[in-house]
Amino acid sequence: MNNRKSESASLENKKTMFFLIGLVTALLTVWIAFEWKTYERNLMDLGQLNMELEDEIIPITNRQQQPPPPPPPAPPEVIQIVENEADIEETEFESTEMMESEEIEFIEEAEEVTDEIFNFAVVENKPVYPGCENETTEDEKFACFNKNLMKHISKNFKFPELAKQMGIQGKVYVNFVIEKNGSISNVTIARGVDKLLDDEAIRVVKTLPKFQPAKQRGKPVRMQYTIPINAKLQ
């Protein structure tokens, strides 16, 4: 005879699980019973709230402005009485007419000595380089002046050895003044490149010969001139 009961449908296998569920439910019910608290429901008296507010009475004050004090009285006018009889000093005037016997002396005005330095562009006669005197016009003399000036500098300029080694080169602008006697003075650097080249440029300009000075209204004057020296490595 075949057994019709299934092992999976048997409740004996789940008996332990049902026991544990029942035990946990019972313990939870007991714990809730012990923790349950009840309170008496009594109405609390909060007292009475007085809503009456006293209005604050602000007194109204009226400040009376006092009138300004009257201005002080004006000082009395002082009247000076001038006497009619006053001593008047008589002024004597000397005659400006000259007698025939008087001689007129003419005082010669001393010529004003000026040390003004003129710019080469405004002087009437520009300085003349030695050897350029035979040129006919002022423009030809000045062209000869520049040509010989640059030739002198190119011949006498000694490129500093240290500047060669360091590769220093450039254009140095030198200012100088041609005095009334044709000599050179006030040699300065207008725009330099390096101290080595600047010092050599000043040295070579100071070796320039004496010129015929520039002239203004036929009189020798001081003239300022700027020359560029192109110190370039070959």
LINGINOR-V527987 format. One record per residue. N is the residue number from 1. NEAR is the number of other ideal C-beta (glycine too) atoms within 12 Angstrom. Layout:
BEGIN
n | near
N | NEAR
N | NEAR
END
This chain:
BEGIN
n | near
1 | 3
2 | 4
3 | 7
4 | 7
5 | 10
6 | 10
7 | 10
8 | 9
9 | 10
10 | 11
11 | 13
12 | 13
13 | 12
14 | 13
15 | 12
16 | 12
17 | 13
18 | 14
19 | 12
20 | 13
21 | 14
22 | 14
23 | 14
24 | 14
25 | 14
26 | 14
27 | 14
28 | 14
29 | 14
30 | 13
31 | 12
32 | 12
33 | 11
34 | 10
35 | 10
36 | 10
37 | 8
38 | 6
39 | 6
40 | 7
41 | 6
42 | 6
43 | 6
44 | 7
45 | 6
46 | 6
47 | 6
48 | 7
49 | 7
50 | 7
51 | 6
52 | 7
53 | 7
54 | 7
55 | 6
56 | 6
57 | 6
58 | 6
59 | 6
60 | 6
61 | 6
62 | 6
63 | 6
64 | 6
65 | 6
66 | 6
67 | 6
68 | 6
69 | 6
70 | 6
71 | 6
72 | 6
73 | 6
74 | 6
75 | 6
76 | 6
77 | 6
78 | 6
79 | 6
80 | 6
81 | 6
82 | 7
83 | 7
84 | 7
85 | 6
86 | 7
87 | 7
88 | 7
89 | 6
90 | 6
91 | 6
92 | 6
93 | 7
94 | 7
95 | 7
96 | 7
97 | 8
98 | 10
99 | 9
100 | 7
101 | 6
102 | 9
103 | 8
104 | 9
105 | 6
106 | 6
107 | 6
108 | 6
109 | 6
110 | 6
111 | 8
112 | 8
113 | 10
114 | 14
115 | 13
116 | 18
117 | 24
118 | 29
119 | 19
120 | 30
121 | 13
122 | 15
123 | 28
124 | 18
125 | 27
126 | 34
127 | 43
128 | 32
129 | 31
130 | 19
131 | 18
132 | 27
133 | 16
134 | 12
135 | 20
136 | 11
137 | 13
138 | 20
139 | 14
140 | 18
141 | 27
142 | 27
143 | 19
144 | 27
145 | 34
146 | 24
147 | 18
148 | 25
149 | 37
150 | 22
151 | 19
152 | 25
153 | 29
154 | 18
155 | 13
156 | 20
157 | 27
158 | 20
159 | 28
160 | 26
161 | 12
162 | 16
163 | 26
164 | 19
165 | 11
166 | 16
167 | 17
168 | 23
169 | 20
170 | 23
171 | 21
172 | 38
173 | 25
174 | 37
175 | 29
176 | 34
177 | 33
178 | 41
179 | 27
180 | 26
181 | 17
182 | 24
183 | 22
184 | 32
185 | 24
186 | 23
187 | 30
188 | 23
189 | 28
190 | 23
191 | 19
192 | 24
193 | 28
194 | 24
195 | 17
196 | 26
197 | 35
198 | 29
199 | 25
200 | 31
201 | 40
202 | 29
203 | 23
204 | 31
205 | 36
206 | 22
207 | 21
208 | 33
209 | 23
210 | 18
211 | 37
212 | 28
213 | 31
214 | 37
215 | 24
216 | 23
217 | 13
218 | 11
219 | 19
220 | 25
221 | 31
222 | 32
223 | 37
224 | 28
225 | 37
226 | 27
227 | 33
228 | 24
229 | 37
230 | 20
231 | 32
232 | 19
233 | 16
234 | 6
END
